[in-house]
Amino acid sequence: MLGARTIVDWRHRTLLSVTLWTDITSVYDMGSVARHVSAARIPARLGIRTRCGVFCFVGDWRRVMFRSEVTAASPLQAI
């Protein structure tokens, strides 16, 4: 795991939990990361319904948004 962050917006009754992983296969380790497990349990304690999505890096934003011919450098690599 690279990092985890939980953002709470009480005004809009929204709780956003974002966890970053090094690659798609490492998401299977999420149950062994205490910080991720803690963040995943918060909504149930507060009676909040949840949804989940898994997103993979698909390339440079210019390639994704505008189909530009840009080399896809992972954001995990130094510039």
DOPADREN-23907 format. One record per residue (C-alpha): residue number from 1; residue in three letters; chain; x, y negated, z. Coordinates in steps of 0.05 Angstrom, whole numbers, plus 32768, in hexadecimal, padded with zeros to 4 digits. Each point is the difference from the previous one (the first is absolute). Example, Ala and Ser with C-alpha at 12.3 -4.5 7.8 and 13.67 -1.06 7.14 Angstrom:
2
NODE     n   res   chain      u      v      w
NODE     1   Ala       A   80F6   805A   809C
NODE     2   Ser       A   801B   7FBB   7FF3
***
This chain:
79
NODE     n   res   chain      u      v      w
NODE     1   Met       A   8000   8000   8000
NODE     2   Leu       A   8018   7FBA   7FEF
NODE     3   Gly       A   7FD0   7FD9   802B
NODE     4   Ala       A   7FBA   7FF7   8019
NODE     5   Arg       A   7FD5   7FC2   800D
NODE     6   Thr       A   7FBA   7FF8   801B
NODE     7   Ile       A   7FDB   7FBF   7FF0
NODE     8   Val       A   7FBF   7FEF   8024
NODE     9   Asp       A   7FD0   7FCB   7FE5
NODE    10   Trp       A   7FC9   7FFB   8034
NODE    11   Arg       A   7FDB   7FCA   7FDB
NODE    12   His       A   7FF5   802E   7FC4
NODE    13   Arg       A   7FFD   803F   802B
NODE    14   Thr       A   803A   801E   7FDA
NODE    15   Leu       A   803A   802B   8018
NODE    16   Leu       A   8036   800E   7FCD
NODE    17   Ser       A   8036   8033   800D
NODE    18   Val       A   8039   8005   7FCE
NODE    19   Thr       A   8036   8035   8004
NODE    20   Leu       A   803A   8001   7FCF
NODE    21   Trp       A   8022   8042   7FEE
NODE    22   Thr       A   8040   800C   7FD8
NODE    23   Asp       A   7FDE   802E   7FCD
NODE    24   Ile       A   7FBE   8024   7FF3
NODE    25   Thr       A   8017   8041   8020
NODE    26   Ser       A   8011   7FDD   8042
NODE    27   Val       A   7FB7   7FF0   800C
NODE    28   Tyr       A   7FF9   8047   801A
NODE    29   Asp       A   802B   7FEA   803B
NODE    30   Met       A   7FCE   7FCC   8017
NODE    31   Gly       A   7FE5   802D   8038
NODE    32   Ser       A   8045   8003   801F
NODE    33   Val       A   800A   7FB4   8004
NODE    34   Ala       A   7FE5   7FE7   8042
NODE    35   Arg       A   7FF6   7FB8   7FE8
NODE    36   His       A   7FD5   8017   7FC5
NODE    37   Val       A   7FD7   802F   802B
NODE    38   Ser       A   7FF3   7FC9   8033
NODE    39   Ala       A   7FE9   7FD0   7FCA
NODE    40   Ala       A   7FD3   8036   7FE2
NODE    41   Arg       A   7FDD   800C   8043
NODE    42   Ile       A   7FEF   7FB7   8010
NODE    43   Pro       A   7FC2   7FFA   7FD2
NODE    44   Ala       A   7FDE   803E   801E
NODE    45   Arg       A   8008   7FE4   8046
NODE    46   Leu       A   7FE0   7FBF   7FEA
NODE    47   Gly       A   7FC7   8022   7FDB
NODE    48   Ile       A   8019   7FE8   7FBC
NODE    49   Arg       A   7FF1   8027   7FC1
NODE    50   Thr       A   803E   800A   7FD5
NODE    51   Arg       A   8016   800C   7FB9
NODE    52   Cys       A   8044   8016   7FE7
NODE    53   Gly       A   8027   7FF8   7FC0
NODE    54   Val       A   8044   8017   7FE9
NODE    55   Phe       A   8024   7FD6   7FCD
NODE    56   Cys       A   8042   800F   7FDC
NODE    57   Phe       A   8031   7FCF   7FE3
NODE    58   Val       A   7FF0   7FFE   7FB5
NODE    59   Gly       A   8032   7FCC   7FE9
NODE    60   Asp       A   8010   7FB6   7FFE
NODE    61   Trp       A   7FC3   7FD4   8009
NODE    62   Arg       A   800A   7FE1   7FBB
NODE    63   Arg       A   7FFD   8044   7FE0
NODE    64   Val       A   7FC2   8013   8028
NODE    65   Met       A   7FDA   7FBF   7FF6
NODE    66   Phe       A   8016   7FEB   7FBA
NODE    67   Arg       A   8020   803F   7FE2
NODE    68   Ser       A   8042   7FDA   7FF8
NODE    69   Glu       A   803E   8028   7FEE
NODE    70   Val       A   8022   7FF8   8043
NODE    71   Thr       A   802D   8033   8021
NODE    72   Ala       A   7FDC   8020   803B
NODE    73   Ala       A   802E   7FF7   803B
NODE    74   Ser       A   7FE6   801C   8041
NODE    75   Pro       A   7FF4   7FCB   8036
NODE    76   Leu       A   8029   802E   802E
NODE    77   Gln       A   803F   7FF2   7FD8
NODE    78   Ala       A   802B   7FC3   800D
NODE    79   Ile       A   7FF9   7FC8   7FCC
***
